[in-house]
Amino acid sequence: MDMETLLPQVANYGFPMVLSWYLLVRMEGRLDRLTDSINSLARTIAAGKTA
């Protein structure tokens, strides 16, 4: 594969791959916090039903 074919391929696929990776890494922390909040809410609701 020569450079004339390689550069457009990197431009077409490299940027979306890097952007997707960045967004997934950024969202992972938020998803973890959201999961913790949902679990905490479920525990609070369960504790309220037994009281």
Secondary structure, 3 states (H helix, E strand, C coil): CCHHHHHHHHHHHHHHHHHHHHHHHHHHHHHHHHHHHHHHHHHHHHHHHHC
